[in-house]
Amino acid sequence: MNLPNLITLSRIVMIPVFVVVFYLPASWSYMASAAIFALAGITDWLDGYLARRLNQSTPFGAFLDPVADKLMVAVALAVLIEEYSAVLLTIPATIIIGREIVISALREWMAEIGSRGSVAVSYIGKIKTTAQIAAIVGLLAFPPGNLLADIAVGLLYLAAVLTLWSMYLYLHAAWDDLFPKADETVTDENRSEI
């Protein structure tokens, strides 16, 4: 266990704290839950930076980091879907959660066949993550109906569009493995034999 892994684990520990704070019947619960989520976003960057800087990357950290990220985002989106109770927010939230499931399954399958490198994280994914974190922080900080919450919904749609784009890039990179070509192709010479 090293410092980057402990920071990643702290992100998972923040999840139940985040949920409890979000549902507290207090006027400050929105801002406090947004601050917890923002802190989780900072630790996401920090653990990766420290792992590289201190040369402390581990298989456990490589496994745990994306799990912690996806859990925090999925839980935050779930409480926001319930809080807003509006199709306008539910659509991008379910796109984001659905994409995470698809890409996690794709990465696992690609790793099993030894082609994980072809579905590595892209720069689009990093931009998507930034838009997603900003949107969720805004949605948590401000109650439904607030102008800043409406702006955050717009950011969530941007994150959803980038999510679909990055999913397309992942699927495109894995296409040949998902749909391998037949060993023999039909040529002009053997077409008449068919």
Residue, then its C-alpha position, 0 to 999 in steps of 0.5 A: m500500500n502506497l500514498p497514491n493507492l491510499i488517496t484512491l481508497s479515500r475516494i471510495v470512502m468519500i462515497p457514503v459520506f457524500v450520499v449522507v451529506f447530500y441528503l442532510p436536511a440542511s441548507w448547506s448540504y448542496m454546497a458540502s456535497a459539491a465540495i466532497f465531489a470536487l475533492a474526489g475529482i482532485t484526488d483522481w488527478l492527484d493519485g495518478y500524478l503521484a503514482r507517476r512522479l514517485n514511480q509508485s504505479t501498482p497493478f492494484g492502483a491501476f485496477l482501483d483508480p477507474v473503479a473509484d472514478k466510476l463509482m463516484v460518478a455513478v452514485a453522484l448521477a444517481v442522486l441527481i436523477e432522484e433530486y431533479s426527477a426530470v427527463l432533461l437530466t436523466i437522459p445525459a446521466t443514463i448515457i454517461i452511466g451506460r457508456e461506462i458499463v459498455i467501455s468497462a466490459l469492452r476493456e475487460w474483454m480486450a484484456e482477456i484476448g490480449s488487446r487491451g492497448s488498443v482501447a487505451v484512454s484517449y484525450i477525448g476521454k480526459i476532456k469528457t471527464t473534465a466536463q462531467i466533473a464540472a457539470i456534476v459539481g454545478l448540479l450538486a452545488f445549486p438546487p434545481g431551478n437555479l440558473l447555474a444548475d441549468i448551465a450545469v445541465g448544459l455542461l452535462y449534455l456536453a459531457a454526454v456528447l463527448t461520452l458518445w464520441s469517446m465510446y465510438l472511438y473505443l469501439h472503432a479501435a476494437w472493431d477488428d477484434l470484435f468482428p474479425k474478418a473471415d480467413e478466406t475472402v471471396t475473390d473474382e476467381n472463386r466467386s463462380e464456384i459459389 
